Amino acid sequence: MELVDVSNVDASLFIFGIVFIMLIFGLLSFGILKMFQQRFAAGWYSFGGAVVSFVVFMFALNKWYL
């Protein structure tokens, strides 16, 4: 394995990615937690929020950084 050079990655892109990754996976894990608690409506809303967040992330990434 080799080291990956990330020195060319813009700081705003890095922070943007980290925030959305935390949001998406946080909503997914919250949805799984709600499903285990038998609160299916809240779980599905969390899954839907994760999907919407992913779509917004992809749109903003294509608009601003690509």
Backbone torsions as a table, in degrees:
resi	resn	phi	psi	omega
1	MET	NA	146.6	179.7
2	GLU	-114.7	159.8	174.8
3	LEU	-77.2	144.3	-179.8
4	VAL	-99.1	130.8	179.3
5	ASP	-86.6	112.3	179.9
6	VAL	-109.8	19.0	-177.5
7	SER	-70.3	-20.7	179.8
8	ASN	-88.7	-2.0	179.6
9	VAL	-79.6	128.2	179.1
10	ASP	-66.7	142.6	-178.1
11	ALA	-63.8	-37.1	-179.6
12	SER	-67.7	-36.5	176.2
13	LEU	-65.1	-41.1	179.2
14	PHE	-62.8	-47.8	-179.7
15	ILE	-65.9	-41.5	177.5
16	PHE	-57.9	-46.1	179.1
17	GLY	-65.4	-43.4	-179.2
18	ILE	-63.0	-44.3	-179.1
19	VAL	-61.7	-45.5	-179.0
20	PHE	-71.1	-34.5	176.2
21	ILE	-63.9	-42.9	178.0
22	MET	-65.1	-38.9	179.0
23	LEU	-65.7	-48.8	-176.5
24	ILE	-64.2	-51.1	-177.8
25	PHE	-72.5	-27.4	173.2
26	GLY	-64.9	-43.6	177.4
27	LEU	-66.2	-38.1	177.2
28	LEU	-63.1	-45.9	-179.7
29	SER	-69.2	-33.2	176.0
30	PHE	-65.8	-38.7	177.0
31	GLY	-64.3	-41.2	177.4
32	ILE	-64.1	-41.6	177.8
33	LEU	-60.4	-44.9	180.0
34	LYS	-65.7	-34.5	176.3
35	MET	-64.9	-40.2	177.1
36	PHE	-67.1	-26.4	177.8
37	GLN	-85.1	6.8	179.1
38	GLN	66.0	23.2	175.1
39	ARG	-105.8	79.0	-169.5
40	PHE	-69.3	-35.5	-179.6
41	ALA	-64.7	-45.2	178.7
42	ALA	-65.0	-35.0	177.6
43	GLY	-65.5	-43.6	179.2
44	TRP	-67.5	-34.9	175.7
45	TYR	-64.4	-37.5	177.7
46	SER	-67.2	-41.2	176.3
47	PHE	-63.2	-41.2	177.4
48	GLY	-63.7	-39.5	176.7
49	GLY	-63.5	-36.1	177.7
50	ALA	-66.8	-40.2	179.1
51	VAL	-66.6	-44.2	178.2
52	VAL	-62.5	-41.9	178.3
53	SER	-62.1	-39.1	178.5
54	PHE	-65.2	-41.8	179.5
55	VAL	-64.9	-42.5	177.9
56	VAL	-64.1	-40.3	178.0
57	PHE	-61.5	-46.5	179.9
58	MET	-64.5	-41.8	179.1
59	PHE	-62.9	-47.7	-179.0
60	ALA	-66.4	-37.2	178.4
61	LEU	-63.6	-44.6	178.9
62	ASN	-68.6	-33.2	-177.6
63	LYS	-74.5	-43.5	-170.6
64	TRP	-99.9	-29.7	-170.0
65	TYR	-117.2	-13.8	-179.0
66	LEU	-113.1	NA	NA
